[in-house]
Amino acid sequence: MKPRSAKNKGLRFENHLLSVLKEQLDANTHRVAGSGSGLDKNDLRLPGFNTEIEAKNAEQITLREDFEQVKRQTTTGTLGVLAIRNPKKAEFEETYIVMNLGDWITLMRKQKEETKVIQTENPKLK
């Protein structure tokens, strides 16, 4: 693939993620201008979730190297995640999110704290 078309391929994936995340999670999600060149290195930022995303749209997945890049580039105090498109599926049909186990556990604990369990004495109510 020519360098320019590879760049366009990555940009298409970033734009796809941007529209999905804006619609479903945080309307303030934005692409990081000049990602990789300034202080902000990752591709997308979700300010409402204090999260940065590095997007990869590649035929060959290099998980360790790509996640090391996320860790190096994530701003202190933010959650860094890696978004990878499944290259075996149609474009953007399936996307994976990779994150640190400790960060995932923190998210699950927050979700559990926010989940309300309603108990009732009436066996007919569920």
JOTAPE-V677898 format. One record per pair of residues at least 6 apart in sequence whose C-alpha atoms are under 6 Angstrom apart, sorted by the first residue. I is the first residue (numbers start at 1). GAP is how many residues later the second one is. D is the distance in whole Angstrom. If there is no record, write none. Layout:
BEGIN
I&GAP&D + I&GAP&D
END
This chain:
BEGIN
10&47&6 + 22&7&6 + 29&16&6 + 29&17&5 + 30&14&6 + 30&15&6 + 31&12&6 + 31&13&4 + 32&11&5 + 32&12&5 + 35&6&5 + 35&7&6 + 35&8&6 + 41&32&5 + 42&11&6 + 42&12&5 + 43&10&6 + 43&11&5 + 44&8&6 + 44&9&5 + 45&6&6 + 45&7&5 + 50&28&5 + 51&27&5 + 51&28&5 + 51&29&6 + 52&28&5 + 53&27&6 + 53&28&5 + 53&29&6 + 54&28&5 + 55&28&5 + 56&28&5 + 57&28&5 + 59&28&5 + 74&6&6 + 81&17&6 + 81&18&5 + 82&15&6 + 82&16&5 + 83&13&6 + 83&14&5 + 84&11&6 + 84&12&5 + 85&10&4 + 86&8&6 + 86&9&6
END
